């Protein structure tokens, strides 16, 4: 099976010809014979990144050695890249740092929020939120004891469930499976009106949809560097703490990099006055360099243009699948055409796992999320309208021929 | 001022000529004009590392994309590199993983140990332990509340201070300032006899001194990847949990990578049965690749040979400084010549900061640790006896000429 071009060919070509973001495709390294619809799980490699990381290895590590903590500003890297990210997030430069993983950052902010909200013991989220988010609350609450607990409420009941015992509402802005999008400003205001703080997980939002944390009066946020920010596999994550909370929230992970004077080497912990108090261990310089390269690339684009192209690509995908694959039992999950959404599209099919394996074998790379969801990341910086059309061609052919029934496509991999 | 060769020149040359480890110097990238005596803070760049990391970037990330989680075994990287490290640590392959930072790993194991030792609330350490170790206990205890606390006792009173309330003894095996070395087997046995667990910080030990965690019946350990393991600036850290504790200790940071079935995407946390339960977020693949390169290099050497050369280099350094610099007020800190020690040597001088800046400006790179310690890392894989002699030449000249009095050397840098 090979990828070929599709249906209203002329229309598709016109869309690509009119695409102001088309030149950005050249900024990424993409393998031949692949339509990459998984940039929401691992963003593609920016062309500039290998030389950036090589420079850090050869010049800063190899030649500069320990001196680079000062001369190459390694020590300032978490704040420097955080300040760049803040522009993408609609936050102040000193409200964001790069550090640790999303999971670890969740823990820091969950425990910090519970500490600041003494008397309130509940973290409220929704069932089916990204697993690590729920796990971090569950294990943080178990660690704290004293009645701290996770409570889950369906999305349409969330606001009404915020009560006197709700310390924190923790939600993923764009749902990882469905691309459902929360109204950040409305939820934040409703929660704050009831005395709760709100922690937003922006893992599927940063670099994907326009964000305005300050305009939404956001309290806390975390997010992932390796998805739409193209920071590399397992890239460092980020966290945001609104300036008004800097003095009152304290990280449970009081590592030396969050100390007011880390190089005084004193025995007692004294948190740094600003966002640096949410740092913990030594920053991972090679990984931060790769992330910075991805972030720098995003700072050259207009997020409103990205959002408009994302919507157009998603809607083309939905329309074509609906027209040509619905008959095989493929149904859209998440926001209907025209509704607010994140930048991925998911479809349900009982044999979704095997169908996805057949798609990947044919060069159309999406992913599978248990139990039955085929998920496709829509990344406007390197996807063409023709790619979407070609991907639907392949999907239709896999379904029509039953190619997914091959035994090889039933084999479960370690990572799905 | 330039570096020149020294004193008993013929003897020094003979030592280098007889050095079986001399060929390993070619395995590292070292800048011209530098004698690098700070490999205990940031290990030098292995020659193989840039191409290893470039391969991961181009082939695994750029071309393999998301498929590399399976095809390049990204998902197994924390355990794969952990198993390699286990050989250096004297542990079983399934007792070590690479994850997070040393600070974060300390937190996991401190809280896990306190949880397993219910009824005991004290973590016992020594004053002047590496700051982040003490800070992590302090902030963990503050998070847990309920009487959990850090207690400090001088080294010679430690064992006698272990009481019915001592849950955990947490010590750094090789002291970061002084290179004092604990007797791991003796302390471990004494603490266990009183019902306490022991957590060893191996940051200045791994790759520097022979280790035998299983032979010492060690319970728990953490360590740093960027010092003697040459894993790169801010490299991922490691942790060790003895097999007998796998089922009973639980990480407070229950991230998805520590889940029994991370890709089932279920709401409830269920820790993995083995060492994987101490993983948290997505592994940092680029950084792990750099660390793996450093670890692979160490697996090709005989640690007893490394230890013998380390001792010889340290003692040469101590002898030469004693003979030529004591008159300027430079005094040895830590173990005297002939005593057990780690692989760095420290000297005290009231003007240690400025003297170290003058040394660095002359190409002899060590570091300073407040308030008055000049610290020199002795890394047998890339240091020659002639380097030690030349470094003492420069130190003597800096002291004799008073070069350190120049105003430029009084300026405090962000990182000292």
Interface residues (C-beta under 8 A of the other chain):
Chain A: X29 X31 X34 X36 X38 X41 X42 X44 X45 X49 X50 X53 X54 X57 X58 X60 X61 X62 X63 X65 X66 X67 X68 X69 X70 X74 X75 X76 X100 X101 X102 X103 X104 X107 X111 X115 X127 X128 X129 X131 X132 X134 X135 X136 X138 X139 X140 X142 X143 X144 X145 X146 X152 X226 X232 X233 X234 X235 X236 X237 X250 X251 X252 X253 X254 X255 X256 X257 X259 X262 X263 X264 X265 X266 X267 X268 X269 X280 X281 X282 X283 X284 X285 X286 X287 X288 X290 X360 X365 X367 X369 X370 X413 X414 X415 X416
Chain B: X29 X31 X34 X36 X38 X41 X42 X44 X45 X49 X50 X53 X54 X57 X58 X60 X61 X62 X63 X65 X66 X67 X68 X69 X70 X74 X75 X76 X100 X101 X102 X103 X104 X107 X111 X115 X127 X128 X129 X131 X132 X134 X135 X136 X138 X139 X140 X142 X143 X144 X145 X146 X152 X224 X226 X232 X233 X234 X235 X236 X237 X250 X251 X252 X253 X254 X255 X256 X257 X259 X262 X263 X264 X265 X266 X267 X268 X269 X280 X281 X282 X283 X284 X285 X286 X287 X288 X290 X360 X365 X367 X369 X370 X413 X414 X415 X416
